């Protein structure tokens, strides 16, 4: 079994990696994947009650105070005894809530007037907002709210500590009263480093001696003992500033992910016994009639039953322009009704509707680690022990050789300041986390960090044609008659015969007849000829509607006609003589040519592989500007062509949408599927494009390139700075201020660099 657990009170990304590794090594556990920014861990295995206790014991040994537990909503669903469990984690509560399951307050005083649903949690000290919270809806919002409050709580002691620190420096510079300056340095140190010292003692009791708190405490107390008061307090100050920046960056990138989860609707108006009543969205069933009022978000996928309106689809596919919907149109959950009330018939329950699938996909994606992240995890295991050993050797050997004990101990302390690889461990996954969040805001769903990493290395993009570069909806584009027959009469004969076929070409012909107001009749006899067309008896006449192969098979002489152009040609013969032809074409999507042009400008090779006729493939490819087009391909032929392109050009992305595209999607270095495609294609793909426009491929590639570039920048910069400090220390030029920059300063820069991926403006201007 695989379950996702919340991991509370985890403050160190490096420690989180240790917890993940320790859980993986437990008997009965197959795998564990930590999602540090979301503070969640996915565990695969037989996790019993006693096993969960052991997991918590191990986690607490690595970082004191960590709690791993099922999310509150899952506990409530599986444990009815939690129904009215009301927990307060505060000294005084004066709120007038109606509390649902396991209502928890993590604050000292609450004065808000909410009506709370199940699993409602407050992570703040004081709340005075006036929200109405729905059933299990605001959990992620509350978490983000708690993070913001936590940042505010950090600012107050930080500001006080800075004032005391500056005062201490001023007194030490302009006064001879050393005791006063010492007291001020000590007080500022305690104000700034209180939590660090407390966590150090907790970890010592748990037997954990080499986390960032312990190393920071040893280094700063050592600096105090050597009389380097300014450096000691400065180290803690920058360490606290770095922590705050980390929280801000994680909160910002987390918002990009949880914004998708917040699109899920808690309640909906559903028709029951002749009237509309509000029910939990989880209770919506396939076939239910929902009423969507102006300004409401759609709770479940469905088909418009009655009414006309305009809906905002930007939350789902990133498209800013509202879409008009009418009876019979399909709509997706998560969209907002902008104008008139309409009703829709649900085609999926809320839990299986598009917005739920998107939320699940995005959250799961943020747990899937790219290869570069796994490299950093392995590197961090040897980095800290190496630096600590180097610190000890520097102190001992340097003192023995030169006799200057204070200098070499100071040098060793600078090593301890930079010995924790937290900045590196967090900044790389944060870049990918931000990339997934930025993509989701644009309607691009990556299924993991590996998918972004793979797309960043792609050298060629291969497209399917129908439904990917073209709209996949056929229309009649040309009609040619023979003799004195009119166009409408030719359409009536062909449309009447094509009524018996389910082929897309037949549907486009009957649709054109309807548009022209042509009345169709039912043939006396009719039947399909597989791969060739239709035969029928209509108005006592023998009629054939089909391709050139059928005409030749029946010895029908085809007259000279102008070139058919792009599309499928349907010939119509009546009583053995040709009556005319109808051309049905698939139109090119509006962004196809521009998207292909942009990809080529980015240095990518473009190709189109399709099962359509070679002449249609060549004509479409020329219109769009594709480098290479091939038609008449079966799925195995597409895969062979893709492998050839990979050998010649490098890593390949394939973008398609059909059932027959699944093998190629799976065989490509990264597969991309249009949201309008088959379920099999969506399952096989590594990325899904909700707008179904080729321009999304360009945006996805830009996000992937930037994410990959930033992750490499972070690694190179962090290692270069830390290596420089180590070399200077070994050469006898220790500087704790430089060490502070190598640790906390570098951490701030790397984290700020990582969240640059969240800026979506650059990806939209393609």
N, C-alpha and C positions, 0 to 999 in steps of 0.2 A: 504494500500500500504506500501511496505517496500523499503526504499532507504538508500544507504550508503553515508554519508556526510564526507567531510574533516573537521578536527578541527584544525585550525591553531593557533600558538602562545600559545599552552598549554604546560606549563613547569612543572606542578605539578601533579603527579599521584593521590594524595589524592584529589586535587581539581577536577580532571577529574571524580573521583568517585562521588563527590557531584553534578557535572553537569549532569552526567548520571541519578542520582537519581531524581534530580529536573525535568528533561525532562520527566521521567517516570510518574511523578505525574500530568502532564498537562492534561487537558481535551482534548480528541480526540487522545491522544497518548496511544497506547497499550503497547509498549515496547521500550526500548532504550538500546543498548549494546555498551559500549565504548571499542575500541581497542587502548589502550594508545601507545604501541610501534609503531603502524602504523599511529597514529594520525588520526583515523577515528572513526565515530560513526554511527551505524546502527539504524535507527529510523523506527518503525512500527506504522503507523497511518495516519491520514489525515493532512499532512503538507502543508498548504497553504502558500502564501507569507507572510501574516500577522502572521501566526503561526511561520514561520522561524524567523521573526523579534523578536517575543517574546522569542524564544529559544535563540537567540543571546543576547538579553537583560539580560536574566537569567544567561547565561554563563559569560558575562562580569561582572556581579555583584559578581560572585564567584571568577573569575580570570580576572583581567583587560586585555583587548587587545585580548581576544579569539574571533576568527571568525569561525562560522560554516557555511559551504557552500557546494553546490554540486561540485564534481570534475569538473575541467575545461572541460574535454572531454565530460561529460554529458551535461554541460551547452551549449556547442557548438552544440551538436547534436539536442538539443531540442529548442534552441533559435537562429534562423538564424541571428537575428540582431547583434549577437556577432561576426559575421564572420570576420570583419576587425577591431575589437576593439583592439587597441594596447596600452597597459598600461606600462608606465615606472615608477618604484619606485626607482629612483636614481637621483642624481644631474646632472650627465653628461653621455651621451651615445654616443659612436663614432663608434659603430659597423655597419657593412654593411650588415645586415641580409635581407633576404626576409622573412617577418613575416607572419605566418598563423593566425588562430583564437586566439584571446586573448593572445598574446605574452606578458608575464610579465617578467620584470627584477627586481630582488630584490637585487640590488647591486649599488655601487656608480660609478663604472666605468667599462665598458665592452669593450674589444678589441678583442673579438673572431670573427672568420669568418664563423660561422655556416650558413647552410641553414636550417631554422627551420620549422617544421611542426606544425600541430594544437596543441594547448594546451601546447606549449613548455614554460617551466618556468625555470628561473635561480634563484637560492637561494644562491648567492655568491656576494662578493665584487669586485672581479676581476677575469675575465675568459679569459684564453688564450689558451684553448684547441682547437684541430682541428677536432672535430667529425663531421660526417654527421648524422643528426638526421632525423629519419623517422616520419611518421604520428602517433602521439600519442604514440610513442615508448619509449622515454627517460624520461617520467614523473617520474617514480620511481628512475631511475638512477640520475636524476637531484635532486630529494629529498635527496638521499643519499649523492650526491655531496655537497648539501647545508648543510647537517649535518656535514660533514667533515670540511667545511669552518667555520661553527659556532664554532666547537671545536678549530680551529686555532685562531679564534677571542677571545676565552676565555683564551687561553694560554698567550697572550701578556700582558693583565692587571694583570693576575695572577703572571707572572714572575716579572713584575714591583713591584707589591704589596709585593711579597716575599722579594725582595731586600730591599725595604723601611722598611719592618717589621724587618728584620735581623739587618739593620742599627740602627733602633730605639732601639732594645734590647741592641746592643753593646754600644750605646751612654748612655743609662740609667745605664748600668753596670759600665762603665769606665769613666763617666764624671759626674760632679756635676751640669751641666746646664740642669735642669729639663725641662725648657721651650722648648729647642731644641728637646729633646726626646718626649715630649708631642706633638709637632707639627709633628714630623715624624710618631708617632703612629696614629695621626689623619689623616694625608695624606694617609698612607697605608690603614687605615680603609676605607676611602672614595674611594680609587682606587679599593679595593677588594669588597666593599659592595655597590658601586654606584647603581647597578641594583636592589639590595635588597631594598634599601631605596626608590628608585623611585617607584618600584612595591608596596611597603607598602603604599605610599601616594595615588597611584591610587586605591588600594583596599579600603582604608579608605573612599575615595570619593564615592566608590560603596557600602559602608556599610558592607564590609567584613573585620572583625577585627581579625579573628583567622586562617589565613592561615600561611604557613611556613615563608613567608617574614615578616609579622607583628610580629610574635612571636620572630623571629631571631633579628629583629630591636630593639624590647623592651628589650630583654635579653642583647644585646651588648651595647646599650646606657646606660642601667642600670649599667653594669659592668664599663663603662667609668666613670659614675657619682660616683661610689664607689672607683675609682682610680685603678681598675684592668685592666689597659690598655693592658697588654700582653694577658690576657684571652679574652678580647673583640675582639681584632684583630685576635687572634688565632681561635676563634669561626667562624668568617667570612671566614678566610682562608680555614679552613677545610670544611666549608659549600660549598665554591666555588669548591674546589677539588672534593668533593662528587658529585656536579652537573656535573662536567666535566666527571667523571667516569661514571655517569649515561648516559650521552649523548653518550659516546664511546660504552658502553654496548648495549644500545638500537640500535645504528647505526649498530653494528656488528650483532646482532640478526635479525634486520630488513633486512639486506642484504641477510640472508639465506632465508627469505620469498620472497623478491622482485626478487631474482635471478630466481625464477620460472616464475614470470610475464615477466621478460626480455627475456625469451625464445620465446615469441610470435613474429611472423614474421609480418612485416608491409606490405611488398609487395611480389608479386610472379609473375613468368612468366607463363601466361596462354594462351592456344591456342585459338585465335579468328580469324575467317575468313581465316584459312589456315596458319597463322603465329603467333609466340609467341610474346606477348606484356606484359609489366609490368603493373599490376593493384594493387590496394589496396587489401590486404588479405581479408578484410571484404566483398569484392565483389565476392569471390570465391563461386561457387555453386556446388551442388552435380552433378557429371558427368563431370566436367571440367577437361581438360588435363593440368597438370602442368609439366613444365620442371625444373628439379632439377640439378643444375650444381655442380661441385666439390667445396666443402667448404661451400655450402649453407645449411641453416637450412630449414627443411620441414615445409611448412606453414599450411598444412591441412592433416588430415588422408586420406589414400587412398590405392589403390592397384597398384603395379608396372605394367605399361602398356607395356613398352619396355625397354631393357637395363639391365645390371648387374652392381652391385656396392657393396660397403661395407658401412654401416652406423654406426655412433656412437650413441648408445642409452642411454649412461650414464646419460644424463640430465633427461631422462624420468623414467628409472627404476633402475638407480644406477649401472648397469652392465658395467664394464670397458672394456670388450672385444668387438671389433666391430663385427657386424653381417652381413653376406653376404645376399644380396637380389637379386631375379631374377623375371622375368615376372610372375605375378600371386600372388606374396607374398604381404602380408599386411604390411604397414608401418605406423608409428604414427607421428603426428606433433611434432616438437621440436627436432627431431633427426637430425644429421648432415651428409650430404653426404661426404664420405671421398675419393672416387676414381672417377669412371666414371660417366658422365652425364646420367641420366635416366629420363623417364617420368612416371607419375602416374595419375590415374584417381581418383579424389576426391570422397570419400564416405561420407563426411560431410563438411559443411561450416567451415571456420576457427573459427568462434565463438562457434561452437559446437564440435570442434576437441579436441583431448585428452589434448594437452598442455593448451588450454583455460580452459578446465574442471579442470585440475590440479591446475592452477593458482587460479581459483575461489574457489576451495575446500580448498586450503591452506590458502587463505586470510580469508575466512569465518571461518575456523577452529580456527584461532588466535583470533577470537572474542568470541568464545564459552567458557564460564568460568567453571572451575571445581568447585566442592562443597567447597574445601578448600579455593578457592579464594573468594567465596561468604561469607564464614565465616570471612575472613580477612576484607572484606568490612563492615560487620556488627560490627565487633570488633572496627574498626577505628572510628565509629560513637560515641562510648562511651569513647574511650581511651583519645582523646584530651581534652574533657570537664572535665574528671576525673582528669587528670594531672594539668590542669589550676586551678581547684578548690583546689587541693592539694597544689599547689604553693601559692595561696592566704592564705589558712589556715596556712601553714608553716610560712609565713612571719608574719601574724598577731599574731597567738598563740605563736610562738617561741619568738617574740619580747616582748609580754606581760609577758610571764613567766620568761624569762631570762634577759630582758632589753637590750640585745645585738641586736639592730635593724639592724646594718650593716651586721652582720653574717647571720641573718635569711632572710634578703632581698636577699643577695647573694645566699643563698640556694634556695630561690624561683626562682631566675633567672636561676639556673642550671636546674630546673624543666621545665622552658619554652623552654630551648634549646632542650630537648628531647620530647617535647609535641606533635610534628607533626609526625604521623606514616608513612610518605612518603616512608621510606626505606622498611618497611614491605609491604606496599600497592603495591609497584612496584616490589619487588624482587620475590614474589610468581608468579604473572602472567608472569614475564619475564622468569622464569624457564620453564613454560609451553610453552611460545612463542618460546623459544630456542629449546625446545624438538620438536615442530612441524616443525621448520626450519631444524633441524638436520635430522629428519625423511624424509622430502621432498627431501633432497639431496640424500637420499638412495632409492628413489622411493617408500616410504611408506607414504600414505596420511591418516592422522588422521582427522576426521571430527569435532574435537573439543577438548578442554582441558579435558572435561569429559571423552572422549574416552581414553586419556593417563592415567588419574587417575584410570579409571576402569581396564585397562590392568595391571597397577602397582599392583593391589590387587588380580589379578587372581591366582588361585591355580591349575587349570586344563585346559588343551587345548584339544579340541575335533576337529578332522578333518573329513571332507568328504573324500572319496577315489578318485573317478574318476575326473580328472582335477585339483585336489588339491595335493594329495600325488603321484598320477600317472599322466602321460602326457595327458590322455584322447584321445590319438590317437592309435587306434587298429592296430596291425600288425599280419600277419600270422606267428606263431612261431613253428607249428608242423603239419605235414601231414602224415596220415596213410592210405594206400590203402588196399583193400581186393581183393584177387585173383591176376590176371595178369595185372590189370590196373596200368598205370604209374601215377606218381604224377602230371605231366603236364596235362594228360587227365582228371584226377579227378578235377583239378583246372579249366580246360576249361569248363567242364559240370557245375560245381558249379558257376563259374563266369558268364557264359551265363545266368543262371537262376537268379542270384542275381542282374543283371542289372536293374531289375524292382523295386528293393527295395531301399528306402532311409535310411535304418538302417545303423549306423556306422560300424557294423560287415560286412554288405554287401559291403560297400565301401572299407573296408580293403582287402576283397577278390578280388574284381575287380582291385584294385591297385596292388596287388601282381601278378595278371595275366599280367597286363601291364608291370611290372618290368621284368617278365620272357619272355616277347615278345609273349605271347599266344594270338592268334586271337579268339575273341568271336563271337558267332552267336546269332541271335535273336530267342527266342523260338516261336514256332507256337502258343502256348497258355501259359498263365502264370497268377499267382495271388498270393497275400499274405494271409497267414493264421495268423491272429493276435496273437502275443505272442508265435507262434510256428515255423513259417518259410515260405517257398515258395513251391508251386507246379507248374509244368510246363510240357509242351510237347516239347521235344527237339530232333531233328533228328528222329521224329516218336516214341520216347520212353518216357514213363511216368517217370518224375523225381521229387523227393522230396528232399529238402534241408532244414534242420531245427534241432531243439533240440531233446533230448531223448523223450520228451513228444509227439512230432509229430510222431516219429517212432513207439512208443507203440500204439498210436491211430490208426495207419495204419497197425498194426500187422507186423511190420518189425522186424525180429530177429537180435539183435545186437551181433556180435561175440565177443569173449574175446580179448581185446586189452590192451596194457600197460596203466597205469594211465595217464589221460589226462593232469594233472598238472593244473597250474593257467590259467584261461582264459575261454572264451566261446567256446563250442564245437558245430560245425556244422556237422551233419551227412548227407551223400549223399546216396540216394537209387535210383536205376535204375530198372524199371519194377519189383518192389516188393522185390528186393534183395539189401543188403547193399553193396555199392561200396567203402566206406571209410569215413574218418572223417578229418575235418580240425579244428585246434585249433587257435583261435584268442585271443591275449592277449594285455593287456594295460600295457606298461612298467612303472616302478617306476621312478619318477624324480630323478635326480642325487644328489640332496641335501636332499632328504627326510629322509634317515636313519641317516645322521649326524645331521640334525636339530632336529629330535626326541631325539637322544642321548643327545644333548646339553640341550634341554628343561628338560629332566629327571635329568640331572646333576644340573640344577637350582632348583630342588626340586618340579617340576611340574608333575602332573599326566597326562598321555597322553592316548587318546582314538580315535578310528576310527569308525564312524557310516556311513553305506552305504546301498544303495538299491541293491547293487550287491549280488550275491549268497553268503550265509554264508561261504561256503568252500573257495571261492575266497577271501572273507574278512579276514578269518582266516589266509590263506596262505600269503596274502599281509602284514597283520599286523605282522606276525612272521618275514617276510623278513626285514621289516623296524625297528622292535623292539618296536612296540606300546604296552602299558600296557594292553589294553583291546580293542577287536574288535567285532563288531556286524554287521551282514549282513542281507539282505532281509527286510530292514526297509522302510516303507512308511514315508512321512514327519511328520505325527503325532507321529509315533513310535520314530523317531529321537528326537522329542521334549520331549517325555516322558523319553527317555534314558538320555537326557541332564539334565532334572530336577532331575533325580535320582542321577546323578553324582554331581550336585550342592549340593544336600542335604548331600551327603557323603563326598565330598572333599572341597567344598567352591565355590567361584566365578569362573565362567567358561567362556572361550573364545571359540567360534565356528568358524572354518575356512572352507569356502566352495565356490562354484562357480556356482551352478546350479539354475535353476528357482525353483526347489523343495526345495532348501536350504533356501529360503527367510524366511519362518516361524521360522526356527531354528536360523538364523542369528539375527532376530528381538527379539527372546525369550532369547538369551544368554545375559550374563552381558556385553559382548562386542562381536560384530560380525566382522569377517575379511573376505574379499572377494578377490579372485584372479582377476587381471585386465582382464584376458581372459574370465571371467565368464559372466553370463547373466546380462542385464541391471537391472533386478529386484533384483538380488543378490547385485549388486554394490550399488543400492539405499538403500537397507535394512542394509547394513554393516556400521559399525562405523569406520572401517579402510580398505583401499584398498592397495593391494600389487602389484605394477606395474611390478615387475620381475616375478611374478607368481611362484616363487620358495619358498618352505617351510622355507628356511634359513631366509627369510625376517621376518618370525614370531619371530624367535629368536632375530634378531636385534631390532624389534619393542618392544619386551618384555624388552630388556636391556635398551632401551631409556626410556621406561615408568618407569622402576624401578629406574633409576638414577634421572629422573625428580621428581618423588614422594619423593625420599629420600632427594634430595636437598631442595625441598619446605618445608619439615618438619624440616630440619636442620636450614633453614632461620628463621622459626617461633620460634623455641625453643631458638636459639641463641639471636635473637633480643629481645624477651620478657625477657630472663634471664638477659641480660645486662641492659636493661632499668629498670627492677625491682630492680637490685642491686643499681643503682644510686639513685632511689627514696628512697630506704631504708636508704642509707647512708645520704641522705639529711635530712630525717625525724629525724635521730639519731644525727643530728648536725655536720656531717662531709661533708660539701659541697665541691665539687671540679669541677670547670667549665671545666677543661681539660678532666676529666673523662666523663662529660656530652657531650663534643664535640665528644669524641670517641663513646659514646652511640648513638649519632645521626649520624653525618657525617661519622665517622669511621666505624660504623656498616653498614651504607648504602653502603659504598664502598666494604666491605667484602661480604655482601649479594649479591650485584650485580655481583661481580666477581665470586662468588660461583654459581650464577644462569647461567651464560653464559658458565660454564664448560660443560653443556649439548651439546653445539654446536660441541664439538670435536667428529667426527664420526669414528676416527680410532679404538677405542675400540669396537664399535658396529660391525665393519666389520670383525674383527678377531674372528670368531665364531668357 
